[in-house]
Amino acid sequence: MTLTDRANLILRTEHAEVVRRALSPELAENIPRTRVKVTGGKDEIVIEIDADGLAALRAALNSYIRWSNVAEETAKEVGRA
């Protein structure tokens, strides 16, 4: 497989570690025609997506953005409790 399309997301949040941990099970799943790497620092998450085609890239981006958002919102709510 030749991965030809790439996107890098950089998310800044005080809940970066929690969000990275929440995304880790998804990294074990194999999204067809994509490769995903999640790294980052104290207040930053870097999501690198390589895909074979724009459709696969868009699908992976949508998934990781949605999962990141859910993890972030959950971390905020837990912090308020």
C-alpha positions in Angstrom: 0.0 0.0 0.0 1.3 3.4 -0.9 0.1 6.1 1.4 -0.2 9.3 -0.5 -2.3 11.8 1.5 -1.4 13.2 4.9 -2.9 15.3 7.6 -1.4 16.5 10.9 -3.7 17.7 13.7 -2.3 19.7 16.6 -4.7 20.0 19.5 -3.8 22.1 22.5 -5.6 21.3 25.7 -4.9 21.0 29.4 -6.4 17.5 29.1 -3.8 16.3 26.5 -2.7 13.2 28.5 -6.3 12.1 29.1 -7.2 12.5 25.5 -4.1 10.7 24.2 -4.9 7.8 26.6 -8.5 7.8 25.4 -7.4 7.6 21.8 -4.9 4.7 22.4 -7.4 1.9 21.9 -8.3 3.3 18.5 -4.7 3.1 17.4 -4.9 -0.7 17.9 -7.8 -0.8 15.4 -6.9 -0.8 11.8 -8.8 1.9 9.8 -8.7 0.7 6.2 -6.0 2.3 4.0 -4.6 4.5 6.8 -1.8 4.7 9.3 -2.2 6.9 12.4 0.3 8.0 15.0 -0.6 10.0 18.2 2.1 11.9 20.1 2.4 15.1 22.0 3.6 16.9 25.1 2.1 18.3 28.3 -0.6 20.4 26.8 -0.5 19.2 23.2 -1.7 16.3 21.1 -0.3 15.6 17.6 -2.3 13.3 15.4 -0.5 12.3 12.2 -2.6 10.5 9.6 -1.3 9.0 6.4 -3.9 7.6 4.0 -4.3 6.0 0.6 -6.6 8.5 -1.0 -8.6 11.5 0.2 -11.7 9.5 1.1 -9.7 7.4 3.6 -8.0 10.5 4.9 -11.3 12.3 5.4 -12.8 9.3 7.2 -9.9 8.9 9.6 -9.8 12.7 10.3 -13.5 12.7 11.1 -13.1 9.8 13.4 -10.1 11.1 15.3 -11.6 14.6 15.6 -14.9 13.2 17.0 -13.1 10.8 19.4 -10.8 13.6 20.6 -13.8 15.9 21.2 -15.7 13.3 23.2 -12.6 12.6 25.3 -12.0 16.4 25.9 -15.6 17.1 26.8 -15.7 14.1 29.2 -12.4 15.2 30.9 -13.9 18.7 31.4 -17.1 17.3 32.9 -15.2 14.9 35.2 -13.0 17.9 36.3 -16.1 19.8 37.3 -17.5 17.0 39.5 
